[in-house]
């Protein structure tokens, strides 16, 4: 496929903050973005060329998106892999990552089984379909353990610690209620449980899978491996199962960082299709690396790359899915980020106060996601702080967290 500028149109299932940042990254490449999202005037709409309003798994919506695009991708796992696969075959519009990869990743149990079979190190886990099975699994794995909904969980939702035998019934009932979605039928295959990892820190690697290059363009090939790369290893800081801050470089030993990169490349061996993959990892107390979860798309733990790397994760994803060569993933300088989360218990109009402190801080950058309503723990934006070569990431983290904590939302 010869490359030209202006380039193709990229259709994105999902018009949230990831779709917004994909559209921002695509524009300088001459790539137009059209998004689909059930929310009219979604966060991506002001920066994308257009939005198709409709559910993520609505056939008419996805078909219109495919008809208007040269390539399809998704920024949310609620996209329907069967629908994407069928529409891609009928319209000839390729989907990346491959729908079969989404099919594997969207079910956390299937994901863990597939990675374990491939030799990727994962925590011990069990499928649990009843409270009795959860109790038996916890007796094997030990308390506390982490109960996870197999489908649909994100940003810590659908993850519940099970601290003792007394917690089993209530925890399983909560997962079932979430999975039922109002239905009276108990869902099959509702949950899995993992051993609680005694980790030293959480890490993330943004893995990149591109095309096989041919001549003056790039296209898939059957006789050669795709272009692959990783962004620098990132340290991630979570509270209440929600990502709060990131640091790159990490505070881990270089041997740990190299092992994290090796595991990420092993994960890419299992993934089909082009794009960026968010690979979340644990560094255990004895320095081992275990896979936590995978996102087949750009990820919150890679937002720092917008200012911190020569190529951002969003530009890389656009390059990959449209068949362009991958960009340089090198880090420009030590870089940290802090998420801006909603507070309070009620939904209300999103008006940010205190952002002057960001603009007054050298090398600090505000990213506002364009969401019109704020509520507790909703991701509303992030602040990135780029240091200099001699700066310690921990010191940068203290500064960016202080700047972020000066922000507030009107009640």
Backbone torsions as a table, in degrees:
resi	resn	phi	psi	omega
1	UNK	NA	110.7	177.2
2	UNK	-62.8	144.1	178.9
3	UNK	-95.1	135.4	177.8
4	UNK	-135.5	159.4	173.2
5	UNK	-132.6	128.6	-1.0
6	UNK	-58.0	151.2	-174.5
7	UNK	-99.7	-155.0	-175.5
8	UNK	-79.5	178.3	172.1
9	UNK	-102.6	131.1	179.0
10	UNK	-105.5	123.1	175.1
11	UNK	-94.2	130.6	-177.1
12	UNK	-120.3	119.3	172.4
13	UNK	-77.1	110.7	-175.3
14	UNK	114.4	129.4	-178.2
15	UNK	-124.4	31.9	177.9
16	UNK	-83.1	-154.2	-175.8
17	UNK	-65.5	-31.2	178.6
18	UNK	-69.1	-41.2	175.2
19	UNK	-61.9	-37.1	178.5
20	UNK	-62.5	-47.6	-177.3
21	UNK	-73.2	-27.9	171.9
22	UNK	-63.9	-43.0	179.7
23	UNK	-65.6	-38.6	177.7
24	UNK	-62.8	-38.8	-178.8
25	UNK	-76.8	-29.0	-176.7
26	UNK	-74.4	-33.7	-173.3
27	UNK	-56.1	-47.2	-180.0
28	UNK	-64.5	-20.3	179.1
29	UNK	-84.7	-2.4	-176.1
30	UNK	77.4	18.6	179.5
31	UNK	-102.1	121.8	175.0
32	UNK	-82.0	147.7	179.2
33	UNK	-123.0	131.6	170.1
34	UNK	-119.0	131.6	-178.4
35	UNK	-113.9	158.0	169.7
36	UNK	-122.3	139.7	-177.9
37	UNK	-163.7	143.6	179.6
38	UNK	-71.9	-18.7	-179.3
39	UNK	-88.2	116.6	176.4
40	UNK	-58.4	144.0	-178.3
41	UNK	51.6	52.7	179.5
42	UNK	-63.6	165.3	-177.9
43	UNK	-52.6	-32.9	-179.0
44	UNK	-78.1	-18.5	-171.9
45	UNK	-57.9	-41.6	-177.6
46	UNK	-64.4	-21.9	-176.8
47	UNK	-111.4	-15.3	175.1
48	UNK	-82.5	162.7	178.0
49	UNK	-65.7	-37.8	-177.7
50	UNK	-162.5	164.2	175.5
51	UNK	-128.3	135.5	169.7
52	UNK	-99.3	121.7	-176.6
53	UNK	-88.4	121.3	178.9
54	UNK	171.4	162.4	-177.5
55	UNK	-64.5	156.0	-178.0
56	UNK	-61.0	-30.1	-177.4
57	UNK	-110.8	19.7	179.2
58	UNK	-84.3	123.5	-173.1
59	UNK	-63.1	-43.9	-178.9
60	UNK	-61.4	-40.6	-179.9
61	UNK	-64.9	-48.6	-177.1
62	UNK	-68.2	-35.3	178.8
63	UNK	-65.7	-42.0	177.0
64	UNK	-61.9	-41.0	178.7
65	UNK	-61.1	-44.4	180.0
66	UNK	-64.7	-38.2	-179.9
67	UNK	-65.0	-27.0	-176.4
68	UNK	-96.6	-1.4	-173.1
69	UNK	-123.5	156.5	172.7
70	UNK	-92.3	-25.0	177.3
71	UNK	-141.2	150.1	175.5
72	UNK	-119.1	144.1	169.2
73	UNK	-144.1	-177.2	-178.7
74	UNK	-143.5	148.9	179.1
75	UNK	-115.8	11.2	-178.9
76	UNK	-150.1	139.2	-177.2
77	UNK	-75.2	-2.2	175.6
78	UNK	-76.1	-6.6	172.0
79	UNK	-60.9	148.4	-176.3
80	UNK	-94.3	111.8	-177.3
81	UNK	-63.9	-35.6	179.8
82	UNK	-65.1	-42.5	179.2
83	UNK	-65.6	-45.2	179.2
84	UNK	-60.4	-42.7	-179.3
85	UNK	-63.6	-43.2	-178.6
86	UNK	-67.6	-44.6	-178.0
87	UNK	-68.0	-36.4	177.0
88	UNK	-61.7	-41.5	179.6
89	UNK	-67.1	-37.9	-175.8
90	UNK	-78.6	-33.6	-175.6
91	UNK	-99.4	-18.0	-175.6
92	UNK	78.7	8.5	178.0
93	UNK	-88.6	112.8	-176.2
94	UNK	-68.3	147.4	178.6
95	UNK	-115.1	130.6	175.8
96	UNK	-136.9	139.0	-8.9
97	UNK	-58.1	166.7	-177.5
98	UNK	-60.5	138.9	178.4
99	UNK	-54.5	-29.3	178.9
100	UNK	-67.6	-30.9	174.2
101	UNK	-65.2	-44.5	176.0
102	UNK	-60.4	-39.7	179.8
103	UNK	-60.8	-39.0	178.5
104	UNK	-70.8	-45.0	-171.5
105	UNK	-77.7	-32.3	-173.6
106	UNK	-64.5	-25.2	175.9
107	UNK	-102.2	111.0	-173.9
108	UNK	-60.9	-32.8	178.5
109	UNK	-69.9	-45.2	177.0
110	UNK	-60.1	-42.2	178.7
111	UNK	-58.1	-49.8	-177.5
112	UNK	-64.5	-42.1	-179.9
113	UNK	-63.0	-43.1	-177.6
114	UNK	-64.9	-42.6	-179.8
115	UNK	-69.6	-39.6	178.2
116	UNK	-62.9	-40.9	178.1
117	UNK	-61.8	-31.4	-179.5
118	UNK	-83.3	-0.6	178.4
119	UNK	88.4	8.5	176.4
120	UNK	-75.6	130.8	-177.9
121	UNK	-69.5	124.6	-178.9
122	UNK	-132.5	157.7	173.1
123	UNK	-63.4	157.0	173.2
124	UNK	-61.8	139.2	-177.0
125	UNK	-146.6	162.0	177.3
126	UNK	-143.6	145.9	168.3
127	UNK	-77.9	138.3	178.2
128	UNK	-135.8	120.7	-179.2
129	UNK	-110.7	-6.0	177.1
130	UNK	-142.6	164.0	177.0
131	UNK	-63.7	-34.2	178.3
132	UNK	-64.6	-39.9	177.7
133	UNK	-67.0	-36.3	176.6
134	UNK	-63.2	-43.0	-179.8
135	UNK	-62.9	-43.1	-179.5
136	UNK	-65.9	-39.6	179.6
137	UNK	-65.2	-41.2	179.8
138	UNK	-66.5	-31.3	175.7
139	UNK	-64.6	-34.4	177.5
140	UNK	-75.7	-47.2	-173.2
141	UNK	-81.8	-24.7	-177.1
142	UNK	95.3	154.7	174.8
143	UNK	-99.4	143.8	-5.0
144	UNK	-75.6	160.9	174.4
145	UNK	-133.7	166.1	-178.3
146	UNK	-111.2	115.4	177.2
147	UNK	-90.8	131.2	-177.2
148	UNK	-129.5	134.5	167.9
149	UNK	-64.2	137.5	-178.3
150	UNK	-70.3	-32.3	-174.9
151	UNK	-123.1	142.3	163.1
152	UNK	86.0	-9.3	-177.9
153	UNK	-78.4	144.9	174.1
154	UNK	-159.6	160.3	-179.3
155	UNK	51.2	39.3	178.5
156	UNK	83.5	-14.0	177.7
157	UNK	-71.1	138.2	-177.6
158	UNK	85.8	5.5	174.8
159	UNK	-115.3	126.0	-178.2
160	UNK	-134.6	123.3	172.8
161	UNK	-71.4	140.1	175.8
162	UNK	-111.8	103.0	-170.2
163	UNK	-82.8	-28.3	-175.4
164	UNK	-158.1	168.6	176.7
165	UNK	-55.4	-28.3	-179.7
166	UNK	-68.2	-18.7	-177.5
167	UNK	-89.4	-10.6	-168.3
168	UNK	-61.1	-52.0	-173.9
169	UNK	-62.4	-47.7	-177.4
170	UNK	-66.6	-40.4	-179.3
171	UNK	-64.3	-44.2	-178.9
172	UNK	-67.6	-39.0	178.4
173	UNK	-61.7	-37.9	-179.9
174	UNK	-66.6	-40.3	178.3
175	UNK	-65.7	-41.7	178.9
176	UNK	-63.4	-42.8	178.7
177	UNK	-59.3	-42.2	179.7
178	UNK	-66.2	-38.5	-177.3
179	UNK	-74.1	-30.9	-178.4
180	UNK	-67.2	-36.2	179.5
181	UNK	58.9	36.9	179.3
182	UNK	95.0	-11.6	179.0
183	UNK	-75.3	152.4	177.3
184	UNK	-87.5	-9.9	-178.7
185	UNK	-89.1	130.7	177.4
186	UNK	-70.8	126.9	-176.6
187	UNK	-70.3	146.8	174.6
188	UNK	-86.4	148.5	177.0
189	UNK	60.0	52.8	-168.8
190	UNK	-84.5	-31.6	-166.9
191	UNK	-149.3	167.0	170.2
192	UNK	-138.8	159.8	178.2
193	UNK	-131.4	141.0	-179.7
194	UNK	-121.1	153.5	169.8
195	UNK	-60.4	145.7	175.7
196	UNK	-79.2	115.4	-174.4
197	UNK	-78.6	129.2	174.1
198	UNK	-83.2	86.7	-172.2
199	UNK	-99.9	149.3	174.9
200	UNK	-78.8	-41.3	177.5
201	UNK	-161.4	163.4	174.4
202	UNK	-101.4	140.1	-178.1
203	UNK	-127.5	163.5	175.6
204	UNK	-146.7	146.7	175.0
205	UNK	-131.1	127.8	173.0
206	UNK	-88.5	107.6	178.9
207	UNK	-89.5	147.6	-176.0
208	UNK	-126.7	131.9	176.7
209	UNK	-127.7	119.2	-176.6
210	UNK	-109.5	-159.1	-177.6
211	UNK	-94.1	169.4	169.4
212	UNK	-90.0	125.1	-174.6
213	UNK	-79.7	139.6	177.2
214	UNK	-138.7	118.9	175.5
215	UNK	61.9	-130.1	-176.1
216	UNK	-95.3	10.1	179.1
217	UNK	-135.2	-151.9	179.2
218	UNK	-149.9	138.0	179.0
219	UNK	-155.8	161.1	178.0
220	UNK	-66.3	145.4	175.5
221	UNK	-133.1	158.8	-178.3
222	UNK	-102.0	-11.2	-174.4
223	UNK	-111.6	11.5	-179.2
224	UNK	-148.8	153.1	179.7
225	UNK	-76.9	150.6	176.6
226	UNK	-70.5	159.5	173.3
227	UNK	-65.3	135.0	-177.9
228	UNK	-136.7	152.8	177.0
229	UNK	-163.4	170.5	172.1
230	UNK	-134.7	151.0	169.2
231	UNK	-79.8	162.9	177.7
232	UNK	-56.3	146.5	-179.7
233	UNK	-62.7	138.8	-176.4
234	UNK	-117.1	138.0	171.0
235	UNK	-91.8	133.1	-177.5
236	UNK	-118.5	140.0	-178.2
237	UNK	-117.2	119.1	-178.1
238	UNK	-114.5	147.6	166.7
239	UNK	-139.7	138.5	-175.0
240	UNK	54.5	36.3	178.9
241	UNK	66.0	12.2	-179.4
242	UNK	-112.8	133.5	177.7
243	UNK	-66.2	127.7	-179.6
244	UNK	-108.9	-48.6	-177.0
245	UNK	-140.6	158.5	173.3
246	UNK	-131.8	152.3	177.6
247	UNK	-134.9	134.7	171.2
248	UNK	-145.2	119.2	9.2
249	UNK	-73.0	165.4	-180.0
250	UNK	-78.8	173.3	173.9
251	UNK	-95.4	10.4	178.8
252	UNK	-84.2	162.8	174.4
253	UNK	-65.0	153.5	-178.8
254	UNK	-62.6	-32.5	177.6
255	UNK	-63.8	-36.7	177.4
256	UNK	-67.3	-43.7	178.5
257	UNK	-60.8	-41.8	-179.9
258	UNK	-66.1	-38.9	177.3
259	UNK	-65.7	-37.7	176.9
260	UNK	-61.7	-40.9	178.3
261	UNK	-66.0	-39.8	178.4
262	UNK	-61.5	-43.7	179.0
263	UNK	-64.2	-40.2	178.7
264	UNK	-61.1	-41.1	178.3
265	UNK	-66.7	-35.2	174.9
266	UNK	-64.0	-36.8	176.1
267	UNK	-62.8	-44.2	-180.0
268	UNK	-60.6	-28.7	177.1
269	UNK	-60.6	-26.3	-177.0
270	UNK	-91.2	-21.6	-174.4
271	UNK	-84.4	137.1	177.3
272	UNK	-107.3	132.2	175.9
273	UNK	105.2	156.5	-175.6
274	UNK	-82.8	154.5	175.7
275	UNK	140.4	-174.7	177.0
276	UNK	-102.6	138.3	-179.5
277	UNK	-122.4	126.0	175.0
278	UNK	-85.1	115.9	-173.6
279	UNK	-115.5	109.2	-177.4
280	UNK	-94.5	136.0	-171.6
281	UNK	-134.3	158.6	169.3
282	UNK	-111.2	135.1	162.3
283	UNK	-94.9	116.5	-176.8
284	UNK	-76.6	170.5	-177.9
285	UNK	-62.4	-24.5	178.6
286	UNK	-100.2	16.6	172.4
287	UNK	85.4	8.4	176.4
288	UNK	-83.9	163.4	178.0
289	UNK	-115.5	129.7	175.1
290	UNK	-123.8	140.9	175.7
291	UNK	-73.5	134.2	172.4
292	UNK	-95.2	-74.6	-179.2
293	UNK	-146.6	166.5	179.6
294	UNK	-126.2	141.1	170.4
295	UNK	-117.8	126.7	-178.0
296	UNK	-84.8	56.4	-172.0
297	UNK	-175.9	169.6	169.4
298	UNK	-55.6	154.6	-169.4
299	UNK	-138.5	153.2	-178.5
300	UNK	-53.7	-33.5	-178.5
301	UNK	-71.3	-8.3	178.1
302	UNK	-109.2	7.6	-178.8
303	UNK	-62.0	-29.4	-179.0
304	UNK	-60.6	-20.5	-176.8
305	UNK	-68.6	-15.6	-179.1
306	UNK	-58.6	-48.8	175.8
307	UNK	-97.9	-24.5	-168.7
308	UNK	-86.6	-15.4	-177.0
309	UNK	-125.6	161.5	179.1
310	UNK	-65.2	-32.3	174.5
311	UNK	-127.7	129.6	179.1
312	UNK	-77.4	161.7	176.1
313	UNK	-60.7	-28.9	-177.9
314	UNK	-76.1	-44.2	174.4
315	UNK	-61.1	-40.1	-179.9
316	UNK	-61.8	-41.1	179.5
317	UNK	-64.5	-42.8	178.0
318	UNK	-63.1	-45.9	177.4
319	UNK	-55.9	-48.5	-173.6
320	UNK	-65.0	-50.9	-172.8
321	UNK	-71.5	-22.8	177.6
322	UNK	-95.4	9.2	174.0
323	UNK	81.3	15.6	178.1
324	UNK	-87.3	155.4	175.7
325	UNK	-60.3	148.1	178.7
326	UNK	-69.5	151.9	178.3
327	UNK	-91.9	172.8	-180.0
328	UNK	-70.1	123.4	-177.7
329	UNK	-93.5	7.4	-176.3
330	UNK	-62.8	146.2	178.5
331	UNK	-81.4	133.0	178.4
332	UNK	-71.9	-41.4	-175.0
333	UNK	-167.0	165.3	174.1
334	UNK	-53.2	132.9	-173.2
335	UNK	-141.7	138.8	177.4
336	UNK	-129.9	161.3	175.5
337	UNK	-143.5	157.5	178.5
338	UNK	-138.1	128.7	179.0
339	UNK	-75.0	143.2	173.3
340	UNK	-98.3	112.0	-175.9
341	UNK	-111.5	147.0	176.8
342	UNK	-70.7	152.0	176.1
343	UNK	-123.5	179.2	-179.3
344	UNK	79.0	170.2	-176.0
345	UNK	-103.2	-19.7	-174.7
346	UNK	-101.9	151.4	172.1
347	UNK	-75.8	140.6	178.7
348	UNK	-158.0	167.5	179.3
349	UNK	-61.4	140.8	-175.0
350	UNK	-89.2	106.3	175.3
351	UNK	-128.4	116.2	-175.4
352	UNK	-89.9	136.3	177.6
353	UNK	-122.6	149.4	174.8
354	UNK	91.2	9.6	-175.6
355	UNK	-71.6	-8.6	177.3
356	UNK	-58.2	-32.0	-179.0
357	UNK	-64.3	-29.1	176.9
358	UNK	-68.6	-49.5	-176.1
359	UNK	-66.5	-23.9	179.7
360	UNK	-86.1	-7.9	-178.7
361	UNK	-96.8	117.5	-179.6
362	UNK	-56.2	137.4	176.8
363	UNK	66.5	14.8	174.2
364	UNK	-94.1	144.1	-175.6
365	UNK	-135.5	130.0	177.1
366	UNK	-94.3	134.5	171.1
367	UNK	-123.2	112.6	-178.8
368	UNK	-103.1	130.6	-170.9
369	UNK	-88.0	-6.0	174.8
370	UNK	76.8	21.1	177.3
371	UNK	-81.6	137.6	-172.6
372	UNK	-87.1	-19.7	179.2
373	UNK	-122.3	147.1	177.7
374	UNK	-120.9	143.8	171.9
375	UNK	-152.7	173.9	-170.7
376	UNK	-57.0	127.6	174.9
377	UNK	67.9	9.8	174.4
378	UNK	-73.9	134.8	178.8
379	UNK	-76.9	114.3	-175.7
380	UNK	-104.6	-17.6	-179.3
381	UNK	171.2	-172.8	173.9
382	UNK	-151.1	161.0	176.5
383	UNK	-118.2	130.7	176.0
384	UNK	-112.0	140.5	176.7
385	UNK	-127.1	120.2	179.2
386	UNK	-99.9	125.8	-178.9
387	UNK	-94.5	-161.9	172.5
388	UNK	-114.5	166.4	-171.8
389	UNK	-54.9	-32.6	-176.2
390	UNK	-85.2	-6.4	-176.2
391	UNK	-75.7	137.8	174.9
392	UNK	-81.4	131.9	179.6
393	UNK	-55.5	-35.2	-179.5
394	UNK	-64.0	-37.5	178.0
395	UNK	-68.6	-41.4	176.5
396	UNK	-61.6	-39.4	-179.9
397	UNK	-61.5	-42.9	178.7
398	UNK	-60.3	-40.4	-179.8
399	UNK	-67.7	-47.8	-176.5
400	UNK	-67.6	-34.4	177.8
401	UNK	-67.0	-37.7	178.2
402	UNK	-65.6	-42.7	178.5
403	UNK	-63.1	-45.0	179.3
404	UNK	-61.8	-39.3	-177.2
405	UNK	-71.5	-12.3	174.2
406	UNK	-77.2	-11.6	-177.3
407	UNK	-85.1	152.6	178.2
408	UNK	-153.7	164.8	177.0
409	UNK	-117.2	136.7	179.9
410	UNK	-63.8	139.4	175.5
411	UNK	-80.5	NA	NA
